[in-house]
Amino acid sequence: MSFLEAVLWPALGQFPVLAVWFTGAVLAALHVRERPALRWAIAAFVILGVTRVVGSGLTVWLPGYMAEQDLTAGMALRMQGLVGVFVTVLETVGWGCLLAGMFSRPAGPLPSGPSPRAGG
């Protein structure tokens, strides 16, 4: 398998989720003036997309690099574990930003009027 094939196939597998995150970032950017908290969502989509691309790239590149360096199995497992931790931490930050963007209260006073819970 050529290098291009080794990179292309995993990238194609990531396309659907990247397309959804790109669409989310564009939609959030279109509405950020009305809801400034959507900046968190934009940051989330960027973090999640970059993490997905970098994580996939490392997954493809790392085994070849480890073979070239004649690493022991233990060292190879440690490196793969570090990549996993790196990806998990960044994805957690991304999801945290998305939640902050979705559930942040709008700036300014709360709307006055009857509360839906009060029945009227």
C-alpha positions as CSV (number, residue, x, y, z in Angstrom):
1,M,0.0,0.0,0.0
2,S,1.4,3.4,-1.0
3,F,1.7,6.3,1.4
4,L,-1.1,8.2,-0.4
5,E,-3.4,5.2,0.0
6,A,-2.5,4.8,3.7
7,V,-3.4,8.5,4.3
8,L,-6.3,8.8,1.9
9,W,-8.5,5.9,3.2
10,P,-8.6,7.0,6.8
11,A,-9.2,10.6,5.7
12,L,-12.2,9.5,3.6
13,G,-13.5,7.7,6.7
14,Q,-13.4,10.9,8.7
15,F,-15.1,13.0,6.0
16,P,-18.7,12.6,7.2
17,V,-18.0,13.8,10.8
18,L,-15.7,16.6,9.5
19,A,-18.5,17.7,7.2
20,V,-21.0,17.8,10.1
21,W,-18.6,19.8,12.3
22,F,-17.8,22.2,9.5
23,T,-21.5,22.8,8.9
24,G,-22.0,23.4,12.6
25,A,-19.1,25.9,12.7
26,V,-20.6,27.8,9.7
27,L,-24.1,27.8,11.2
28,A,-22.8,29.0,14.5
29,A,-20.8,31.7,12.8
30,L,-23.9,32.9,11.0
31,H,-25.7,33.3,14.3
32,V,-22.9,34.5,16.6
33,R,-24.1,38.1,16.6
34,E,-27.4,37.2,18.1
35,R,-25.9,34.7,20.5
36,P,-22.2,35.5,21.4
37,A,-22.0,32.3,23.4
38,L,-21.9,30.5,20.0
39,R,-18.2,31.4,19.9
40,W,-17.7,28.5,22.2
41,A,-19.4,26.2,19.7
42,I,-17.2,27.5,16.9
43,A,-14.1,26.9,19.0
44,A,-15.4,23.4,19.8
45,F,-16.0,22.5,16.1
46,V,-12.5,23.7,15.2
47,I,-10.9,21.8,18.1
48,L,-12.8,18.6,17.3
49,G,-12.0,18.8,13.6
50,V,-8.3,19.5,14.1
51,T,-8.1,16.8,16.7
52,R,-9.8,14.3,14.4
53,V,-7.4,15.1,11.5
54,V,-4.3,15.1,13.6
55,G,-5.3,12.0,15.5
56,S,-6.0,10.1,12.3
57,G,-2.7,11.3,10.8
58,L,-0.8,10.2,13.8
59,T,-2.5,6.8,13.7
60,V,-1.4,6.3,10.1
61,W,2.1,7.8,10.5
62,L,3.1,6.4,13.9
63,P,3.4,2.7,13.0
64,G,5.8,3.4,10.1
65,Y,7.8,5.8,12.3
66,M,8.1,3.2,15.1
67,A,9.2,0.5,12.6
68,E,11.9,2.9,11.2
69,Q,13.2,3.6,14.7
70,D,13.3,0.0,15.7
71,L,11.4,0.7,18.9
72,T,10.6,-2.0,21.3
73,A,7.0,-3.2,21.7
74,G,6.8,-1.5,25.1
75,M,8.0,1.9,23.8
76,A,5.6,1.6,20.8
77,L,2.7,0.9,23.2
78,R,3.7,3.9,25.3
79,M,3.8,6.2,22.3
80,Q,0.4,5.0,21.1
81,G,-1.0,5.5,24.6
82,L,0.3,9.0,24.7
83,V,-1.4,9.7,21.4
84,G,-4.6,8.3,22.8
85,V,-4.4,10.5,25.9
86,F,-3.6,13.6,23.7
87,V,-6.6,12.9,21.5
88,T,-8.9,12.2,24.5
89,V,-7.9,15.4,26.3
90,L,-8.4,17.6,23.2
91,E,-11.8,16.0,22.4
92,T,-12.9,16.5,26.0
93,V,-12.0,20.2,25.7
94,G,-13.8,20.4,22.4
95,W,-17.0,18.8,23.8
96,G,-16.8,21.1,26.9
97,C,-16.6,24.1,24.6
98,L,-19.6,22.8,22.7
99,L,-21.6,22.4,25.9
100,A,-20.7,25.9,27.0
101,G,-21.8,27.3,23.7
102,M,-25.1,25.4,23.8
103,F,-26.1,26.1,27.4
104,S,-24.6,29.5,28.2
105,R,-27.2,32.1,29.1
106,P,-27.5,35.0,26.8
107,A,-25.9,38.3,28.0
108,G,-28.3,40.9,29.5
109,P,-31.4,40.7,31.5
110,L,-33.6,37.6,31.5
111,P,-36.8,38.0,29.6
112,S,-39.8,39.1,31.7
113,G,-43.1,37.5,31.3
114,P,-45.0,34.4,32.5
115,S,-42.9,31.4,33.3
116,P,-43.9,28.3,31.3
117,R,-43.5,26.3,34.5
118,A,-46.0,28.5,36.4
119,G,-48.7,27.5,34.0
120,G,-49.4,30.7,32.4
